[in-house]
Amino acid sequence: MSEEVSINTEEALRHSLASHGIDVSSWGNSGAKTVRDLLLELSERESFLDEVDGSLIRVTSNIAVDIFHDGPSGREVLFEEKQVKRGKEKRRPLGASFAEKIKNDADPETEVWRGFKEELPQLVDHVADLQIGGEPEIEEGPAYSYPGLTTRYLRHRYQATIDDEGYDPNGYITEEQDKTTYFKWKRSE
């Protein structure tokens, strides 16, 4: 049996996590987010908490976009090499060129374009082809951002092909207010 859990304060969230046996003492360290980050994510409807058979599960939808370029040397795929935030370097195993959480009621294709504008604005006008990967994938496992909290991911997969004009063989750097993200090309398998 499943029941969505409604939480409005950080104190209530800490209590709910503790009552479900989730230790948050490592949150906020080594790349993990904080309890406040989770509360913000919940309030912005980027995820919700579901109680399933007495266990607390974070449920989030996201888009995963693989970006390709077909050139003289073959097909290449773009990947996030690293992200630097407040002087700390982080390498994330995204399994896509970029991935974005989406609000629970958002249209995934609209979110793809929002993701491009945020992650790789220099490529927005160079998408020659965008394809939906079929039915959303469902994956459940440990959350990298919130250790100890199981997460169920509903992933909408897309593939984009970049035209020659937008292709930079050296990759791309995207600077945002609090972080810099580095993207590189590699041969597609």
Secondary structure as the mmCIF struct_conf table of DSSP 4:
data_model
#
loop_
_struct_conf.conf_type_id
_struct_conf.id
_struct_conf.beg_label_comp_id
_struct_conf.beg_label_asym_id
_struct_conf.beg_label_seq_id
_struct_conf.end_label_comp_id
_struct_conf.end_label_asym_id
_struct_conf.end_label_seq_id
STRN STRN1 SER A 2 VAL A 5
HELX_LH_PP_P HELX_LH_PP_P1 SER A 6 SER A 6
BEND BEND1 THR A 9 THR A 9
HELX_RH_AL_P HELX_RH_AL_P1 GLU A 10 SER A 19
TURN_TY1_P TURN_TY1_P1 HIS A 20 GLY A 21
TURN_TY1_P TURN_TY1_P2 SER A 25 GLY A 28
BEND BEND2 ASN A 29 ASN A 29
TURN_TY1_P TURN_TY1_P3 SER A 30 GLY A 31
HELX_RH_AL_P HELX_RH_AL_P2 VAL A 35 SER A 43
TURN_TY1_P TURN_TY1_P4 GLU A 44 ARG A 45
BEND BEND3 GLU A 46 GLU A 46
STRN STRN2 SER A 47 VAL A 52
TURN_TY1_P TURN_TY1_P5 ASP A 53 GLY A 54
STRN STRN3 SER A 55 GLY A 71
TURN_TY1_P TURN_TY1_P6 PRO A 72 SER A 73
STRN STRN4 GLY A 74 LYS A 85
TURN_TY1_P TURN_TY1_P7 ARG A 86 GLY A 87
STRN STRN5 LYS A 88 LYS A 90
BEND BEND4 GLY A 95 SER A 97
STRN STRN6 PHE A 98 ILE A 102
TURN_TY1_P TURN_TY1_P8 ASN A 104 ASP A 105
HELX_RH_AL_P HELX_RH_AL_P3 PRO A 108 GLU A 119
HELX_RH_3T_P HELX_RH_3T_P1 PRO A 121 HIS A 126
STRN STRN7 VAL A 127 ILE A 132
BEND BEND5 GLY A 134 GLU A 135
HELX_LH_PP_P HELX_LH_PP_P2 PRO A 136 PRO A 136
STRN STRN8 GLU A 137 PRO A 142
BEND BEND6 TYR A 144 TYR A 146
TURN_TY1_P TURN_TY1_P9 PRO A 147 GLY A 148
STRN STRN9 THR A 150 ILE A 162
HELX_RH_3T_P HELX_RH_3T_P2 ASP A 164 GLY A 166
TURN_TY1_P TURN_TY1_P10 PRO A 169 ASN A 170
STRN STRN10 TYR A 172 GLU A 175
BEND BEND7 GLN A 177 ASP A 178
STRN STRN11 LYS A 179 ARG A 187
#
